Amino acid sequence: MEDHIINKEIISKFLSEKLNENINIIKIEKIGHGYHSDGFKLTANNNKNYFLKKVKSHDLGFELPERKVSSLLTGHEMAKRVNKSPLPIGITLINKNNSGILPDLNEETEIYHIQELETNGKNYWDMIKEKENKKIIDKEDIEEINKVVDYISHVHSIKHPSKDVERLKSVYNDSLRSILSHPELTFMLLHDFKEDHEFFPRSLQKEYIGLMYDLVHKYKDKYERLSALHGDFWGANFFFKENKDTWVIDYSRIPWGDPGVDIGWWFSQYWARYQMTNNNYFKELGELFLKTYEIKTGNKEIRKHISVVLGLMALINITPRFYPNLDPKIGKKIIENTLEILKNGELKWN
């Protein structure tokens, strides 16, 4: 997207009203992109910079503009709740040259999320890729894991405001169902696999989903575990500055649920790389992450409650959409290991 397509005047007006100061956006430049969204740096006349996120429309759950709004509103409220930099500012909808509070939506509506901008740092996903040939966990690894756990345990310390047990059960159970039914997640990914897929045919898919469904029932109603979530907690959204301070972006999808959702999401980075490389370093790194979280939070059941989301994460790591050239032997290995996890309802490495 080019600079001029985003209306500077409307964005300036929105920021001025929201922040109660005269803000004039003088430059917009694209600084990043992902599968679901593009990111832009907004330079203002007050020597401040802001970040603008625009959700892309495609076949991964954002076909309808209403869903784009819902996704950004959910992420916005999640980030506000955690109250850490970069802070969210607001959502704006624009129909051509008109904007307002929830104007009519159509296919031409532009939908943006604006927040404070952080630029200093390197994301953990890139850092992990650079560790491909490491063999031994060192002091730097331990320091990074501690920083990650400190951050996510803070998020999980935020508890749902309701005191109604039935309400808490309902919210908790919704988070488990979302792993299967959220438009961006499990069922959407399955549509990429042909009926006669080489190592994950339709017949095996049915067994796989059945096991995930059984786990949703096995772990339902555990409302005492309910906490705030990040919802997309992986290395590409977690940044280390040069001084080792951290910052996090892209809260999304599941606002409240079991901490295992976030922990399984992050843990899968080590688990999948171990499956793909057989490098024991990643297994030890995954164990260090889980043990550090257990010690810092007292959550001794976390190895069980990451099992449902590992079913999702395995699909992400083998889907033809993201990994069209995946070695079928590795894909089969990941599916076989995941089936064991789903059958037992607890982490197993092999």
C-alpha positions as CSV (number, residue, x, y, z in Angstrom):
1,M,0.0,0.0,0.0
2,E,1.3,3.4,-0.9
3,D,1.5,6.4,1.5
4,H,-1.3,8.4,-0.1
5,I,-3.9,5.6,0.1
6,I,-4.2,6.1,3.9
7,N,-6.0,9.3,4.6
8,K,-3.6,11.5,6.7
9,E,-6.2,14.0,7.5
10,I,-8.7,11.5,9.0
11,I,-6.0,9.7,10.9
12,S,-4.7,13.1,12.2
13,K,-8.2,14.1,13.3
14,F,-8.7,10.7,15.1
15,L,-5.4,11.0,17.0
16,S,-6.0,14.6,17.9
17,E,-9.4,13.8,19.4
18,K,-8.2,10.7,21.1
19,L,-5.1,12.2,22.7
20,N,-6.5,15.7,23.2
21,E,-3.7,17.5,21.4
22,N,-3.2,18.9,17.9
23,I,-1.6,16.1,15.9
24,N,-0.8,16.3,12.2
25,I,0.4,13.2,10.4
26,I,3.1,14.3,7.9
27,K,4.4,10.9,6.7
28,I,3.2,7.3,6.4
29,E,5.6,4.5,5.5
30,K,5.1,0.8,5.4
31,I,7.5,-0.9,7.9
32,G,6.3,-4.5,8.1
33,H,3.9,-7.1,6.9
34,G,2.5,-10.5,8.0
35,Y,0.0,-13.0,6.7
36,H,-2.9,-11.2,8.4
37,S,-1.9,-7.5,8.4
38,D,0.4,-4.8,7.3
39,G,2.1,-2.3,9.6
40,F,2.8,1.4,9.0
41,K,4.9,4.0,10.8
42,L,3.1,7.4,11.2
43,T,5.3,10.4,11.7
44,A,3.6,13.4,13.3
45,N,4.3,17.1,13.7
46,N,4.8,16.7,17.5
47,N,8.0,14.6,16.9
48,K,6.2,11.5,17.9
49,N,5.7,8.3,15.9
50,Y,2.7,6.0,15.9
51,F,2.1,2.5,14.6
52,L,-0.9,1.7,12.4
53,K,-2.1,-1.9,11.7
54,K,-4.3,-2.7,8.8
55,V,-5.9,-6.2,8.6
56,K,-5.8,-7.8,5.2
57,S,-8.8,-9.3,3.5
58,H,-8.3,-12.9,2.4
59,D,-9.5,-16.4,3.1
60,L,-8.1,-16.8,6.7
61,G,-11.1,-15.6,8.6
62,F,-11.1,-12.0,7.5
63,E,-13.4,-12.3,4.4
64,L,-16.0,-10.2,6.1
65,P,-15.3,-6.6,7.3
66,E,-17.3,-7.2,10.4
67,R,-14.8,-9.9,11.4
68,K,-11.9,-7.5,10.9
69,V,-13.5,-5.0,13.3
70,S,-14.2,-7.7,15.8
71,S,-10.6,-8.9,15.7
72,L,-9.1,-5.5,16.2
73,L,-11.5,-4.5,19.0
74,T,-10.7,-7.8,20.8
75,G,-6.9,-7.2,20.5
76,H,-7.3,-3.5,21.5
77,E,-9.1,-4.4,24.7
78,M,-6.6,-7.2,25.5
79,A,-3.6,-4.8,25.1
80,K,-5.3,-2.1,27.3
81,R,-5.9,-4.6,30.0
82,V,-2.2,-5.6,30.2
83,N,-1.2,-1.8,30.2
84,K,2.4,-2.2,29.0
85,S,4.2,-0.3,26.2
86,P,3.5,0.0,23.3
87,L,0.1,1.1,24.5
88,P,-3.0,0.9,22.2
89,I,-4.7,4.1,21.2
90,G,-7.8,3.1,19.3
91,I,-9.6,1.7,16.3
92,T,-10.8,3.8,13.4
93,L,-13.1,2.9,10.5
94,I,-13.0,4.9,7.3
95,N,-15.5,4.9,4.4
96,K,-13.8,6.8,1.6
97,N,-13.5,10.3,3.2
98,N,-15.9,9.8,6.1
99,S,-15.2,8.3,9.5
100,G,-17.1,8.0,12.8
101,I,-18.0,5.7,15.6
102,L,-19.0,2.4,13.9
103,P,-20.2,3.8,10.5
104,D,-21.8,1.4,8.1
105,L,-19.5,-1.4,7.0
106,N,-18.9,-2.5,3.4
107,E,-16.1,-4.1,1.3
108,E,-14.4,-0.6,0.8
109,T,-14.3,0.2,4.5
110,E,-10.7,0.8,5.8
111,I,-10.2,-0.6,9.3
112,Y,-7.1,0.4,11.3
113,H,-5.7,-0.1,14.8
114,I,-3.3,2.6,16.0
115,Q,-0.9,2.3,18.9
116,E,2.3,3.7,20.2
117,L,5.4,2.8,18.2
118,E,8.4,0.8,19.4
119,T,11.3,0.3,16.9
120,N,14.2,-0.7,19.0
121,G,14.7,-4.5,19.2
122,K,14.8,-7.9,17.5
123,N,12.0,-10.4,17.6
124,Y,12.5,-13.7,19.3
125,W,11.5,-15.7,16.2
126,D,14.5,-14.4,14.3
127,M,16.7,-15.0,17.4
128,I,15.4,-18.7,17.5
129,K,16.3,-19.2,13.9
130,E,19.9,-18.1,14.6
131,K,20.1,-20.7,17.3
132,E,19.6,-23.6,14.8
133,N,23.1,-25.0,15.4
134,K,23.4,-24.4,19.1
135,K,24.0,-27.5,21.3
136,I,24.1,-26.2,24.9
137,I,21.9,-23.8,26.8
138,D,23.9,-20.9,28.0
139,K,23.4,-17.9,30.3
140,E,21.9,-15.8,27.5
141,D,19.2,-18.5,26.9
142,I,18.3,-18.5,30.6
143,E,18.1,-14.8,30.7
144,E,15.8,-14.6,27.7
145,I,13.5,-17.4,29.0
146,N,13.2,-15.6,32.3
147,K,12.2,-12.4,30.5
148,V,9.6,-14.2,28.5
149,V,8.1,-15.9,31.5
150,D,8.1,-12.7,33.5
151,Y,6.1,-11.0,30.8
152,I,3.5,-13.7,30.2
153,S,3.1,-14.6,33.9
154,H,2.2,-10.9,34.4
155,V,-0.5,-11.2,31.8
156,H,-1.8,-14.4,33.4
157,S,-2.0,-12.8,36.8
158,I,-4.8,-10.6,35.5
159,K,-8.1,-12.3,36.5
160,H,-11.6,-12.0,35.1
161,P,-13.7,-9.4,37.0
162,S,-16.8,-11.6,37.3
163,K,-17.5,-13.4,40.5
164,D,-20.3,-15.5,39.0
165,V,-19.1,-19.1,38.7
166,E,-21.3,-20.0,35.8
167,R,-20.2,-16.9,34.0
168,L,-16.5,-17.9,34.6
169,K,-17.1,-21.4,33.4
170,S,-18.8,-20.1,30.2
171,V,-15.8,-17.8,29.4
172,Y,-13.3,-20.5,30.2
173,N,-15.1,-23.1,28.0
174,D,-15.4,-20.6,25.2
175,S,-11.6,-20.3,25.1
176,L,-11.3,-24.1,24.6
177,R,-13.8,-24.2,21.9
178,S,-12.1,-21.2,20.1
179,I,-9.0,-23.3,19.6
180,L,-11.1,-25.5,17.3
181,S,-13.7,-23.0,15.9
182,H,-12.1,-19.6,15.7
183,P,-12.2,-18.6,12.0
184,E,-8.4,-18.3,11.9
185,L,-7.5,-21.5,13.6
186,T,-8.0,-25.3,13.5
187,F,-10.9,-25.9,11.1
188,M,-9.7,-23.2,8.8
189,L,-6.2,-24.8,8.6
190,L,-7.7,-28.3,7.8
191,H,-9.3,-26.9,4.6
192,D,-5.7,-26.8,3.1
193,F,-5.3,-30.6,3.3
194,K,-6.6,-32.7,0.4
195,E,-8.7,-35.7,1.2
196,D,-5.8,-38.0,0.0
197,H,-3.0,-35.9,1.6
198,E,0.2,-37.9,1.7
199,F,0.6,-38.1,5.5
200,F,-2.5,-36.4,6.8
201,P,-5.5,-37.8,4.8
202,R,-9.1,-36.9,5.6
203,S,-9.6,-40.1,7.6
204,L,-6.7,-39.2,10.0
205,Q,-8.0,-35.6,10.2
206,K,-11.3,-36.9,11.6
207,E,-9.5,-38.9,14.3
208,Y,-7.3,-36.0,15.1
209,I,-10.1,-33.5,15.5
210,G,-12.1,-36.1,17.6
211,L,-9.2,-36.3,20.0
212,M,-9.0,-32.5,20.3
213,Y,-12.7,-32.4,20.9
214,D,-12.4,-35.0,23.6
215,L,-9.8,-32.9,25.4
216,V,-12.0,-29.8,25.2
217,H,-14.6,-31.8,27.2
218,K,-12.0,-33.3,29.5
219,Y,-10.7,-29.9,30.6
220,K,-13.9,-27.9,30.5
221,D,-15.3,-26.0,33.5
222,K,-11.9,-25.4,35.1
223,Y,-12.8,-21.8,35.8
224,E,-10.3,-21.4,38.6
225,R,-7.6,-21.5,35.9
226,L,-9.2,-18.6,34.0
227,S,-6.9,-15.7,33.3
228,A,-6.2,-13.0,30.7
229,L,-4.3,-14.1,27.6
230,H,-2.2,-12.7,24.9
231,G,-3.8,-15.0,22.3
232,D,-1.0,-15.1,19.7
233,F,2.0,-15.6,21.9
234,W,5.0,-16.5,19.8
235,G,8.4,-15.2,18.9
236,A,7.5,-12.8,16.0
237,N,5.4,-10.8,18.5
238,F,8.0,-10.6,21.3
239,F,10.9,-8.2,21.0
240,F,14.2,-7.8,22.9
241,K,15.9,-4.4,23.0
242,E,19.6,-4.1,23.1
243,N,19.5,-3.6,26.8
244,K,17.4,-6.8,27.1
245,D,14.2,-4.9,28.0
246,T,11.2,-6.4,26.2
247,W,8.0,-5.3,24.4
248,V,5.2,-7.2,22.8
249,I,2.6,-6.7,20.1
250,D,-0.5,-8.3,18.5
251,Y,-2.8,-9.4,21.3
252,S,-5.5,-11.3,19.5
253,R,-8.1,-14.1,19.1
254,I,-8.7,-15.4,22.6
255,P,-9.0,-12.7,25.3
256,W,-9.6,-15.0,28.3
257,G,-8.8,-18.6,28.9
258,D,-6.4,-21.2,30.3
259,P,-2.8,-20.1,30.5
260,G,-2.0,-23.2,28.6
261,V,-3.2,-21.5,25.4
262,D,-0.4,-19.0,25.6
263,I,2.2,-21.4,27.0
264,G,1.5,-24.0,24.4
265,W,1.7,-21.4,21.6
266,W,5.1,-20.3,22.8
267,F,6.4,-23.8,23.7
268,S,5.5,-25.1,20.2
269,Q,8.4,-23.1,18.8
270,Y,10.9,-25.3,20.6
271,W,8.8,-28.5,20.2
272,A,8.4,-28.1,16.4
273,R,12.1,-27.3,15.9
274,Y,13.1,-30.4,17.9
275,Q,10.8,-32.5,15.7
276,M,12.3,-31.0,12.5
277,T,16.0,-31.0,13.5
278,N,16.5,-33.6,16.2
279,N,18.7,-31.1,17.9
280,N,18.3,-31.8,21.6
281,Y,19.1,-28.2,22.4
282,F,15.5,-27.3,21.5
283,K,14.1,-30.0,23.7
284,E,16.1,-28.7,26.6
285,L,15.1,-25.1,25.8
286,G,11.4,-26.2,25.8
287,E,11.8,-27.9,29.2
288,L,13.6,-24.9,30.6
289,F,10.7,-22.7,29.5
290,L,8.0,-25.0,31.0
291,K,10.0,-25.4,34.3
292,T,10.6,-21.7,34.6
293,Y,6.9,-21.0,34.2
294,E,6.0,-23.7,36.7
295,I,8.3,-22.3,39.3
296,K,7.4,-18.6,38.8
297,T,3.6,-19.2,38.7
298,G,3.1,-22.4,40.8
299,N,1.1,-23.8,37.8
300,K,1.9,-27.5,38.1
301,E,-0.8,-28.6,35.6
302,I,0.6,-26.7,32.6
303,R,2.0,-29.7,30.8
304,K,-1.6,-31.1,30.6
305,H,-3.2,-27.8,29.6
306,I,-0.9,-27.1,26.6
307,S,-2.1,-30.3,24.9
308,V,-5.2,-28.9,23.1
309,V,-3.3,-26.0,21.6
310,L,-0.4,-28.2,20.6
311,G,-3.0,-29.9,18.3
312,L,-3.5,-26.6,16.6
313,M,0.2,-25.6,16.5
314,A,1.1,-28.9,14.9
315,L,-1.2,-28.1,12.0
316,I,0.3,-24.7,11.7
317,N,3.8,-26.3,11.4
318,I,2.7,-28.7,8.6
319,T,0.0,-26.8,6.7
320,P,0.7,-26.6,2.9
321,R,-0.1,-22.9,3.0
322,F,2.9,-22.1,5.1
323,Y,5.2,-25.0,4.4
324,P,4.5,-26.2,0.8
325,N,7.9,-28.0,0.6
326,L,7.8,-29.8,4.0
327,D,9.5,-33.1,4.0
328,P,6.6,-35.7,4.3
329,K,8.7,-37.7,6.8
330,I,8.9,-34.7,9.2
331,G,5.2,-34.0,8.7
332,K,4.3,-37.6,9.5
333,K,6.6,-37.5,12.6
334,I,4.9,-34.3,13.9
335,I,1.4,-35.8,13.4
336,E,2.3,-39.1,15.1
337,N,3.8,-37.3,18.1
338,T,0.8,-34.9,18.3
339,L,-1.6,-37.8,18.2
340,E,0.1,-39.3,21.3
341,I,-0.2,-35.9,23.0
342,L,-3.9,-35.7,22.2
343,K,-4.6,-39.2,23.3
344,N,-2.9,-38.8,26.6
345,G,-3.9,-35.2,27.2
346,E,-0.3,-34.3,28.2
347,L,3.0,-33.3,26.7
348,K,5.1,-36.1,25.2
349,W,8.3,-35.4,23.2
350,N,8.5,-38.6,21.2
